[in-house]
Amino acid sequence: MFNLSVVNIIPDAHKDAINQIAELYGCGENNVSVKLIDSSGEIYWGCHSWWKPEHYAIFSDDELRAQVVPAELAPALEHLYERLMLDGDAQENWQAALALNGLSEVREETE
């Protein structure tokens, strides 16, 4: 059952590497794609996804991760913020992660 709500947030400098890692795990392109900003104007990127707890355990295992993630991309994982909520509400998890990190979504204005 996909009942583990996972929020990921990464500083702008590491966005491309984290998205490449997501692709290596078969998650598709440009997963971390919600633009975020902090009070000092620093840009971050975030996403939410649903996981099966057993799949997340495999993803977060350091030894197994080393078999999938190339050495040149691995340092980006040190900057990845993850907030997990089992059987929780995705929107609640997302809003809590933003609040805990002092971030807000960047709303692009359209004309």
C-alpha positions as CSV (number, residue, x, y, z in Angstrom):
1,M,0.0,0.0,0.0
2,F,1.3,3.5,-0.9
3,N,0.7,5.1,2.5
4,L,4.0,6.8,3.2
5,S,3.8,10.5,2.4
6,V,7.2,11.8,1.5
7,V,8.2,15.5,1.0
8,N,11.6,16.2,-0.6
9,I,13.2,19.6,-0.6
10,I,16.6,20.5,-2.1
11,P,18.6,23.7,-2.5
12,D,18.7,25.0,-6.0
13,A,22.3,24.1,-6.5
14,H,21.5,20.4,-6.1
15,K,18.2,20.2,-8.0
16,D,19.6,18.7,-11.2
17,A,21.6,16.0,-9.4
18,I,18.6,15.0,-7.3
19,N,16.4,14.8,-10.4
20,Q,19.0,12.6,-12.0
21,I,18.9,10.3,-9.0
22,A,15.1,10.2,-9.1
23,E,15.4,9.1,-12.8
24,L,17.8,6.4,-11.9
25,Y,15.2,5.0,-9.5
26,G,12.6,5.0,-12.3
27,C,10.6,8.0,-11.0
28,G,10.7,9.9,-14.3
29,E,12.0,13.3,-15.2
30,N,12.0,16.6,-13.2
31,N,10.4,15.2,-10.1
32,V,11.6,17.9,-7.7
33,S,9.9,20.7,-9.6
34,V,8.0,23.0,-7.2
35,K,9.9,26.2,-6.9
36,L,10.3,27.4,-3.3
37,I,11.8,30.5,-1.7
38,D,13.0,31.3,1.8
39,S,12.9,34.7,3.6
40,S,16.4,35.7,2.4
41,G,15.4,35.0,-1.3
42,E,17.3,31.6,-1.6
43,I,15.6,29.2,-4.1
44,Y,14.8,25.6,-3.2
45,W,12.8,23.0,-5.0
46,G,10.4,20.5,-3.6
47,C,8.0,17.6,-4.4
48,H,5.7,15.2,-2.7
49,S,5.3,11.5,-3.5
50,W,3.6,8.5,-2.1
51,W,5.7,5.5,-1.3
52,K,5.3,2.0,0.0
53,P,7.2,1.9,3.3
54,E,9.2,-1.2,2.1
55,H,10.2,0.6,-1.1
56,Y,11.3,3.7,0.9
57,A,13.4,1.4,3.2
58,I,15.2,0.1,0.1
59,F,15.7,3.6,-1.3
60,S,17.1,5.0,2.0
61,D,19.5,2.1,2.7
62,D,23.0,3.5,2.2
63,E,24.5,0.2,0.9
64,L,21.8,-0.3,-1.7
65,R,21.8,3.4,-2.6
66,A,25.5,3.2,-3.4
67,Q,24.8,0.5,-6.0
68,V,22.3,2.8,-7.8
69,V,23.7,6.4,-7.3
70,P,26.9,7.3,-9.1
71,A,29.6,8.8,-6.9
72,E,29.4,12.2,-8.6
73,L,25.7,12.6,-7.7
74,A,25.9,11.1,-4.2
75,P,27.0,14.4,-2.4
76,A,23.6,16.0,-3.4
77,L,21.9,13.5,-1.1
78,E,23.5,15.2,1.9
79,H,21.4,18.3,1.1
80,L,18.1,16.5,0.6
81,Y,15.5,17.3,3.2
82,E,12.9,14.5,3.6
83,R,9.8,14.6,5.7
84,L,7.9,11.4,6.2
85,M,4.3,10.8,7.4
86,L,2.9,7.3,7.5
87,D,-0.9,7.2,6.9
88,G,-0.9,10.9,6.9
89,D,-2.4,13.7,4.8
90,A,-0.2,14.8,1.9
91,Q,-1.2,18.4,2.1
92,E,-0.6,18.5,5.8
93,N,2.8,17.0,5.4
94,W,3.7,19.4,2.6
95,Q,2.6,22.5,4.6
96,A,4.4,21.3,7.7
97,A,7.7,20.7,5.7
98,L,7.5,24.2,4.2
99,A,6.8,25.8,7.6
100,L,9.6,23.8,9.3
101,N,12.1,25.1,6.7
102,G,10.8,28.6,6.4
103,L,9.8,28.2,2.8
104,S,6.9,29.2,0.6
105,E,5.9,28.3,-2.9
106,V,6.8,30.7,-5.7
107,R,3.7,31.5,-7.6
108,E,4.6,32.5,-11.2
109,E,2.3,35.3,-12.4
110,T,0.6,34.6,-15.8
111,E,-0.9,37.3,-17.9
